[in-house]
Structures are given as C-alpha cells and as structure tokens.
C-alpha cells in the first residue's frame, strides 16, 4: 500500500506538531488472543488505541497473518497510528525528547 500519499500530522495536547503519520494499523483479537494486524491508509474510527477498541463481525472471509478467518467471525479490533519522524527543527526534536523524560527526586 502506498501510504506516503496520506501523510498527516499528529498533534500533542498543546497543539505542537510532534509526529508525521504514515498510515494506521488495525490489530485483531479473537477471544482475547492477538491474531494479527492489517495496515490501512485512513482511520476507520474517531478514537485510536485502547479506548477505541470495538467488537466487529467479519463481513467477508479475511486473511489476517497466515490464516483465513470466515465471514461471521466476531473479532475485537484496535487501531493505532503509524508514526514517523518527529517534526520540526533539530532543536524542537531534541526538546521533545528531553521533555518526554520523567524526573523524580529519589
């Protein structure tokens, strides 16, 4: 899949540009066990990650990993962005890395 055409920007909470998004990955689980993932170009839901998990019934036979799962199988899905480089100047990149560390007195 040519995901470079759909480059987007992922924002931090303070709206500073952090990562470039190259696509999305949807993880599939069957009865709680991870069975594989599929890459997609555009998001299929509003919320990504754990909070965006949902149960779906396969509408057609689907190959996930090396195995084919039949139509009507109930699976749990979870979508994640595939992030690339940290955006901005070299100084901005170093500041993002520096500020991501958790400090404590101990």
GROMACS elastic network, one bead per residue, 0.5 to 0.9 nm:
[ bonds ]
;  ai    aj funct       b0    kb
    1     4     6  0.88907   500
    1    39     6  0.81950   500
    1    40     6  0.80017   500
    1    41     6  0.77764   500
    2     5     6  0.65589   500
    2     6     6  0.83238   500
    2    41     6  0.80115   500
    3     6     6  0.55974   500
    3     7     6  0.72271   500
    3    22     6  0.57310   500
    3    23     6  0.58026   500
    3    40     6  0.81129   500
    3    41     6  0.57289   500
    3    42     6  0.89687   500
    4     7     6  0.56938   500
    4    22     6  0.59744   500
    4    23     6  0.80307   500
    4    41     6  0.89668   500
    5    22     6  0.82699   500
    5    41     6  0.87968   500
    6    21     6  0.81168   500
    6    22     6  0.65301   500
    6    23     6  0.70218   500
    6    41     6  0.66532   500
    6    42     6  0.75278   500
    7    20     6  0.65861   500
    7    21     6  0.55867   500
    7    22     6  0.51009   500
    7    23     6  0.73347   500
    8    19     6  0.86804   500
    8    20     6  0.57876   500
    8    21     6  0.50368   500
    8    22     6  0.68973   500
    8    23     6  0.83979   500
    9    17     6  0.67054   500
    9    18     6  0.74815   500
    9    19     6  0.60654   500
    9    21     6  0.57070   500
    9    22     6  0.89261   500
    9    83     6  0.89651   500
    9    87     6  0.85372   500
   10    15     6  0.89684   500
   10    16     6  0.88406   500
   10    17     6  0.63230   500
   10    18     6  0.59757   500
   10    19     6  0.51728   500
   10    20     6  0.59077   500
   10    21     6  0.62776   500
   10    81     6  0.87889   500
   10    83     6  0.80165   500
   11    14     6  0.77211   500
   11    15     6  0.52820   500
   11    16     6  0.57423   500
   11    18     6  0.55722   500
   11    19     6  0.71477   500
   11    20     6  0.89909   500
   12    15     6  0.51979   500
   12    16     6  0.55517   500
   12    17     6  0.64337   500
   12    18     6  0.61465   500
   12    19     6  0.87587   500
   13    16     6  0.74883   500
   14    17     6  0.88977   500
   15    18     6  0.86632   500
   17    20     6  0.82937   500
   17    86     6  0.81419   500
   17    87     6  0.62535   500
   17    88     6  0.74765   500
   18    85     6  0.83300   500
   18    86     6  0.53814   500
   18    87     6  0.54636   500
   18    88     6  0.78325   500
   18    93     6  0.83874   500
   18    96     6  0.77975   500
   19    83     6  0.59088   500
   19    84     6  0.59863   500
   19    85     6  0.57340   500
   19    87     6  0.55715   500
   20    82     6  0.84842   500
   20    83     6  0.56076   500
   20    84     6  0.51332   500
   20    85     6  0.60605   500
   20    86     6  0.68052   500
   20    87     6  0.67016   500
   21    24     6  0.79094   500
   21    81     6  0.63785   500
   21    82     6  0.56588   500
   21    84     6  0.60055   500
   21    85     6  0.86684   500
   22    41     6  0.77020   500
   22    81     6  0.76703   500
   22    82     6  0.56434   500
   22    83     6  0.60285   500
   22    84     6  0.65941   500
   23    39     6  0.71189   500
   23    40     6  0.60906   500
   23    42     6  0.63875   500
   23    43     6  0.78825   500
   23    80     6  0.87909   500
   23    81     6  0.60893   500
   23    82     6  0.52786   500
   23    83     6  0.76270   500
   24    38     6  0.84751   500
   24    39     6  0.57014   500
   24    40     6  0.52301   500
   24    41     6  0.60693   500
   24    42     6  0.66308   500
   24    43     6  0.63613   500
   24    44     6  0.89048   500
   24    79     6  0.67057   500
   24    80     6  0.55921   500
   24    82     6  0.51938   500
   24    83     6  0.85474   500
   25    37     6  0.64711   500
   25    38     6  0.56777   500
   25    40     6  0.60705   500
   25    41     6  0.86466   500
   25    43     6  0.87915   500
   25    78     6  0.82336   500
   25    79     6  0.55920   500
   25    80     6  0.52624   500
   25    81     6  0.62992   500
   25    82     6  0.66661   500
   26    36     6  0.85579   500
   26    37     6  0.53642   500
   26    38     6  0.53094   500
   26    39     6  0.62972   500
   26    40     6  0.74296   500
   26    44     6  0.89657   500
   26    77     6  0.63810   500
   26    78     6  0.54953   500
   26    80     6  0.64402   500
   26    81     6  0.88959   500
   27    34     6  0.74561   500
   27    35     6  0.78680   500
   27    36     6  0.59593   500
   27    38     6  0.66852   500
   27    39     6  0.88893   500
   27    76     6  0.81364   500
   27    77     6  0.55362   500
   27    78     6  0.52038   500
   27    79     6  0.62893   500
   27    80     6  0.80756   500
   28    33     6  0.84234   500
   28    34     6  0.60546   500
   28    35     6  0.57410   500
   28    36     6  0.55109   500
   28    37     6  0.57187   500
   28    38     6  0.81236   500
   28    64     6  0.80006   500
   28    75     6  0.63970   500
   28    76     6  0.57584   500
   28    78     6  0.68540   500
   29    32     6  0.54597   500
   29    33     6  0.50712   500
   29    35     6  0.53831   500
   29    36     6  0.73333   500
   29    37     6  0.89383   500
   29    75     6  0.56213   500
   29    76     6  0.50253   500
   29    77     6  0.64340   500
   29    78     6  0.86243   500
   30    33     6  0.52789   500
   30    34     6  0.65507   500
   30    35     6  0.65688   500
   30    73     6  0.85359   500
   30    74     6  0.71918   500
   30    75     6  0.50274   500
   30    76     6  0.64364   500
   31    34     6  0.85530   500
   31    74     6  0.84372   500
   31    75     6  0.72522   500
   31    76     6  0.78694   500
   32    75     6  0.86593   500
   32    76     6  0.76252   500
   34    37     6  0.85563   500
   35    64     6  0.70062   500
   35    65     6  0.71344   500
   35    67     6  0.87367   500
   36    64     6  0.55581   500
   36    65     6  0.53132   500
   36    66     6  0.87233   500
   37    64     6  0.64876   500
   37    65     6  0.70441   500
   38    64     6  0.70204   500
   38    65     6  0.82985   500
   39    82     6  0.88920   500
   40    43     6  0.72905   500
   40    44     6  0.84924   500
   43    46     6  0.74206   500
   43    48     6  0.84715   500
   43    79     6  0.77583   500
   43    80     6  0.87251   500
   43    81     6  0.81602   500
   44    79     6  0.79384   500
   45    48     6  0.70415   500
   45    52     6  0.74403   500
   45    79     6  0.78625   500
   46    52     6  0.75885   500
   47    50     6  0.86646   500
   47    51     6  0.66568   500
   47    53     6  0.84244   500
   47    79     6  0.81677   500
   48    51     6  0.66721   500
   48    53     6  0.76981   500
   48    78     6  0.69726   500
   48    79     6  0.51713   500
   48    80     6  0.55729   500
   48    81     6  0.75146   500
   49    52     6  0.54172   500
   49    53     6  0.68877   500
   49    78     6  0.59810   500
   49    79     6  0.56802   500
   49    80     6  0.55469   500
   49    81     6  0.85492   500
   50    53     6  0.54988   500
   50    78     6  0.65783   500
   50    79     6  0.82241   500
   50    80     6  0.89769   500
   51    54     6  0.87419   500
   51    78     6  0.84641   500
   52    77     6  0.84036   500
   52    78     6  0.62228   500
   52    79     6  0.70834   500
   53    76     6  0.68517   500
   53    77     6  0.55971   500
   53    79     6  0.74626   500
   54    75     6  0.84723   500
   54    76     6  0.56290   500
   54    77     6  0.55326   500
   54    78     6  0.68510   500
   55    74     6  0.67914   500
   55    75     6  0.57116   500
   55    77     6  0.62533   500
   56    59     6  0.88380   500
   56    73     6  0.82817   500
   56    74     6  0.56722   500
   56    75     6  0.54840   500
   56    76     6  0.61624   500
   56    77     6  0.71326   500
   57    60     6  0.89986   500
   57    71     6  0.76481   500
   57    72     6  0.53979   500
   57    73     6  0.54871   500
   57    75     6  0.62314   500
   57    76     6  0.86747   500
   58    61     6  0.70356   500
   58    62     6  0.74541   500
   58    69     6  0.81871   500
   58    70     6  0.73698   500
   58    71     6  0.51488   500
   58    72     6  0.51129   500
   58    73     6  0.55035   500
   58    74     6  0.64787   500
   58    75     6  0.74103   500
   59    62     6  0.86036   500
   59    70     6  0.87208   500
   59    71     6  0.53975   500
   59    72     6  0.62173   500
   59    73     6  0.84109   500
   60    69     6  0.86065   500
   60    70     6  0.67917   500
   60    72     6  0.73583   500
   61    68     6  0.66341   500
   61    69     6  0.56412   500
   61    72     6  0.82902   500
   61    73     6  0.88439   500
   62    67     6  0.83936   500
   62    68     6  0.54715   500
   62    69     6  0.52962   500
   62    70     6  0.66311   500
   62    71     6  0.74544   500
   63    66     6  0.67606   500
   63    67     6  0.56608   500
   63    69     6  0.61854   500
   63    70     6  0.88590   500
   64    67     6  0.58009   500
   64    68     6  0.62672   500
   64    69     6  0.72832   500
   65    68     6  0.80809   500
   69    72     6  0.87939   500
   69    73     6  0.69134   500
   70    73     6  0.59635   500
   71    74     6  0.89080   500
   83    86     6  0.85526   500
   84    87     6  0.87723   500
   86    92     6  0.86050   500
   86    93     6  0.60212   500
   86    96     6  0.82013   500
   87    90     6  0.87942   500
   87    92     6  0.77958   500
   87    93     6  0.68308   500
   88    91     6  0.78303   500
   88    92     6  0.55391   500
   88    93     6  0.62593   500
   89    92     6  0.51046   500
   89    93     6  0.62428   500
   89    94     6  0.86943   500
   90    93     6  0.50458   500
   90    94     6  0.62386   500
   90    95     6  0.86299   500
   91    94     6  0.51706   500
   91    95     6  0.61662   500
   91    96     6  0.87070   500
   92    95     6  0.50402   500
   92    96     6  0.62405   500
   92    97     6  0.87331   500
   93    96     6  0.52388   500
   93    97     6  0.64392   500
   93    98     6  0.86685   500
   94    97     6  0.51177   500
   94    98     6  0.59911   500
   94    99     6  0.85167   500
   95    99     6  0.59144   500
   95   100     6  0.84092   500
   96    99     6  0.52736   500
   96   100     6  0.61506   500
   97   100     6  0.52286   500
   97   101     6  0.71507   500
   98   101     6  0.60043   500
   99   102     6  0.78858   500
